[in-house]
């Protein structure tokens, strides 16, 4: 069965109203996309910013009465926004497809470094003897596809996390999906601690740990304020944003043990120097940034 698709290019301030009008007409799904591929970085807390020009699309399974629907939309817009022209609404029929199957095919196993693979649950691991981390896109927060996450995973893959008789302990600040902490455990770390301010992140981390057969006692999850300020770790990783990384520099650096290693990401390339300076000021020896697709990963150690 084909679907009716309505599409309009709109300004950000028009999005909420047009979305409400399309839903009132029975839209099965609404999507918002950037019209010009302009990324939005580090939005203010509590805001949901849109691009300067947004493409809003509504999908309908009822193909009847298109002209009447367009007239009702125009009338409702005129009533809500007197004097402002209604955005031009394009329409087309799109063929029915197995949307779930197409979505799944977009995600293939990803190799990170030399030993580690990120494998969606519907795929067989390409290398059965490799370190395979099972994680599905969309579960929450991070799946390894973004350069910031990928660079952190590759950094972890390059460490000797089995160090010593008991292995190393890892701290993941802003753990999100738990991907970095779980990867560290799979790569040989003895224990991992994940902190996040979002309860959904902590739940997602716990769920992903269970999917990967991580023992509960090996992976501790807590809010940042629950982590003792005096606790030190041989390995610390934080993939958040540049602003919080700078603000939290004394706290994050304070958790790095003597001889311990640190990786920071979620940083735009032009922000790298500011973050680097903040951690050097905490007594860490920072290395040259690793850059990829406009993003930076910083790494260093405490002498």
C-alpha positions in Angstrom: 0.0 0.0 0.0 1.4 3.4 -0.9 1.6 6.3 1.6 0.8 10.0 1.2 3.6 12.2 2.2 3.2 15.9 2.9 6.4 18.0 3.1 7.1 21.7 3.8 10.2 23.8 4.3 9.7 26.0 7.3 11.4 28.3 9.7 12.1 27.0 13.2 9.3 29.1 14.8 6.8 27.5 12.4 7.6 23.9 13.3 5.4 23.4 16.3 2.2 24.8 14.8 2.5 22.9 11.5 3.3 19.7 13.3 0.1 20.1 15.4 -1.9 20.8 12.3 -0.6 17.7 10.4 -1.2 15.5 13.4 -4.7 16.8 13.7 -5.3 15.7 10.1 -4.3 12.1 11.1 -0.5 12.0 10.3 0.9 8.5 11.2 4.4 9.9 11.6 6.1 13.3 11.7 9.8 13.9 10.9 12.0 17.0 11.2 15.1 17.2 9.1 17.8 19.8 8.4 17.2 21.4 5.0 21.0 22.2 4.5 22.9 19.7 6.7 23.9 22.4 9.2 24.6 20.6 12.5 23.5 22.0 15.8 26.2 21.7 18.5 25.9 22.2 22.3 22.4 23.5 22.7 21.4 25.3 25.8 20.0 22.9 28.5 16.3 22.5 28.3 16.1 23.7 24.7 15.3 21.7 21.5 16.9 23.9 18.8 16.0 23.5 15.1 17.9 24.4 12.0 17.5 27.7 10.2 15.4 25.9 7.6 13.7 22.7 8.6 12.0 20.2 6.4 8.8 18.9 8.2 7.2 15.8 6.7 3.9 14.1 7.6 3.1 10.5 6.5 -0.5 9.4 5.9 -2.1 6.0 5.2 -5.4 7.6 4.0 -5.0 8.7 0.4 -8.5 10.1 0.0 -9.5 13.8 0.3 -6.1 15.3 -0.3 -7.4 18.6 -1.6 -9.9 19.0 1.2 -7.0 18.3 3.7 -4.8 21.0 2.1 -7.6 23.5 2.3 -8.3 22.7 6.0 -4.6 23.1 6.7 -4.5 26.5 5.0 -7.6 27.7 6.9 -6.3 26.5 10.3 -2.9 28.2 9.6 -4.7 31.5 8.7 -6.7 31.3 11.9 -3.7 30.6 14.1 -1.2 32.9 12.2 -3.2 35.8 10.7 -1.3 37.7 8.1 1.5 35.1 7.8 1.4 33.0 4.6 1.0 29.3 5.1 4.1 27.4 4.1 4.0 25.7 0.7 3.1 22.0 1.3 4.3 19.6 -1.3 2.7 16.1 -1.6 3.6 12.8 -3.2 2.9 9.1 -3.0 5.7 6.9 -1.6 5.8 3.2 -2.1 5.2 0.9 0.9 8.4 -0.7 2.2 9.6 -2.8 5.0 10.8 0.2 7.0 12.1 -1.8 9.9 14.2 -4.0 7.6 15.6 -1.0 5.7 16.5 0.7 9.0 18.3 -2.5 10.2 20.2 -2.8 6.9 21.7 0.7 7.5 23.6 -0.7 10.6 26.4 -3.1 10.0 29.1 -4.4 12.5 31.8 -1.8 13.1 35.4 -2.6 13.8 37.0 -0.4 16.4 40.8 -0.7 16.5 42.4 -4.1 16.3 40.3 -6.3 18.7 36.9 -4.8 19.1 33.7 -5.1 17.1 30.3 -3.3 17.7 27.7 -5.8 16.5 23.9 -5.2 16.2 21.9 -8.0 17.7 20.6 -9.2 14.3 24.1 -9.7 12.9 26.5 -12.6 13.4 29.8 -11.3 14.6 32.2 -11.1 11.6 35.0 -12.5 13.8 33.8 -15.0 16.4 37.0 -14.9 18.3 37.2 -11.1 18.4 36.0 -8.9 21.3 32.3 -8.5 20.3 30.1 -5.9 22.0 26.4 -6.4 21.2 24.6 -3.0 20.9 21.6 -2.0 18.9 21.2 1.5 17.4 18.5 3.5 19.0 18.7 2.0 22.5 20.1 5.3 23.8 22.8 7.9 23.6 25.6 6.2 21.7 26.3 3.2 19.5 29.8 3.7 18.2 28.9 5.3 14.9 29.8 8.9 15.8 33.5 9.9 15.5 33.7 10.9 19.1 32.6 7.5 20.3 34.6 5.6 17.7 37.8 7.5 18.7 37.3 6.6 22.4 36.7 3.0 21.5 39.8 2.8 19.5 41.8 4.4 22.3 40.5 1.8 24.8 41.3 -1.0 22.3 44.9 0.2 22.3 45.3 0.0 26.1 46.5 -2.9 28.1 43.4 -3.0 30.3 44.4 -6.4 31.7 47.4 -4.7 33.4 48.5 -6.3 36.6 47.2 -9.5 38.2 43.7 -8.0 38.9 43.2 -5.9 35.8 42.4 -2.2 35.7 39.5 -0.2 36.9 37.8 2.2 34.5 35.7 5.3 35.1 33.3 6.4 32.3 32.0 10.0 33.0 28.7 10.6 31.3 28.3 7.0 30.4 25.2 7.3 28.2 24.5 3.9 26.7 27.5 2.4 28.7 29.3 1.6 25.4 32.7 2.7 26.6 32.6 1.1 30.0 31.2 -2.2 28.6 33.9 -2.1 25.9 36.6 -1.7 28.5 35.3 -4.6 30.5 35.1 -6.8 27.3 38.7 -5.7 26.6 40.0 -7.0 29.9 39.3 -4.3 32.6 38.6 -5.8 36.0 35.8 -3.3 36.9 34.1 -0.3 35.5 32.2 2.6 37.0 29.7 4.6 35.0 28.3 8.0 36.1 25.6 10.1 34.4 23.1 12.8 35.5 20.3 11.2 33.4 18.5 8.2 35.0 17.6 6.9 31.5 21.3 6.7 30.7 22.0 4.6 33.8 19.1 2.3 32.9 20.3 2.0 29.3 23.8 1.2 30.6 22.5 -1.5 32.8 20.4 -3.0 30.1 23.3 -3.1 27.6 25.6 -4.6 30.2 23.1 -7.5 30.7 22.9 -8.0 26.9 26.6 -8.4 26.9 26.7 -10.8 29.9 28.6 -8.3 32.1 28.4 -9.4 35.7 26.6 -6.9 37.9 29.4 -6.7 40.4 31.9 -5.7 37.6 29.9 -2.6 36.5 28.9 0.0 39.0 26.5 2.7 38.0 25.8 5.9 39.9 25.0 9.6 39.8 28.2 11.8 39.8 27.5 13.0 43.3 27.5 9.4 44.6 31.1 8.8 43.4 33.6 9.5 46.2 35.7 12.5 45.3 38.8 10.7 46.6 38.3 7.7 44.3 41.1 7.3 41.7 41.1 5.2 38.6 43.9 3.9 36.3 41.7 4.7 33.3 39.2 7.6 32.9 37.2 8.4 29.8 34.6 11.2 29.3 32.8 11.6 26.0 30.4 14.5 26.7 30.8 18.1 25.4 33.5 20.7 25.6 31.7 23.0 27.9 31.1 20.5 30.7 34.5 19.0 30.2 36.1 22.4 31.0 33.8 23.0 33.9 34.4 19.6 35.3 38.1 19.5 34.7 39.1 19.6 38.4 36.6 16.8 39.2 37.4 14.5 36.2 41.2 15.1 36.4 41.0 14.4 40.2 39.8 10.9 39.5 42.9 10.0 37.4 45.3 8.0 39.5 49.1 8.6 39.4 50.3 6.9 36.3 46.7 6.7 35.0 45.4 7.4 31.5 42.7 9.9 30.4 40.7 10.3 27.2 38.2 13.1 26.5 35.9 13.5 23.5 32.7 15.2 22.4 34.9 18.1 21.5 34.8 20.1 18.3 38.2 20.5 16.7 38.3 24.3 17.3 37.5 23.7 21.0 40.4 21.3 21.6 43.0 23.9 22.8 40.6 25.2 25.5 39.9 21.7 26.9 43.6 20.8 26.7 44.6 23.9 28.6 42.0 23.1 31.3 43.4 19.6 32.0 47.0 20.7 31.8 46.2 23.1 34.5 45.2 20.1 36.6 48.7 18.6 36.4 48.0 16.2 33.5 50.4 15.7 30.6 48.2 16.1 27.5 49.1 14.7 24.1 48.3 16.2 20.6 44.6 15.9 19.7 43.3 13.1 17.5 41.1 14.7 14.8 38.3 13.2 12.7 35.5 14.8 10.7 35.8 18.0 12.7 35.8 16.4 16.1 38.7 15.9 18.5 39.8 13.3 21.1 42.3 14.4 23.7 44.3 11.9 25.7 46.9 12.3 28.4 48.2 10.9 31.7 49.0 11.8 35.3 52.8 11.4 35.9 
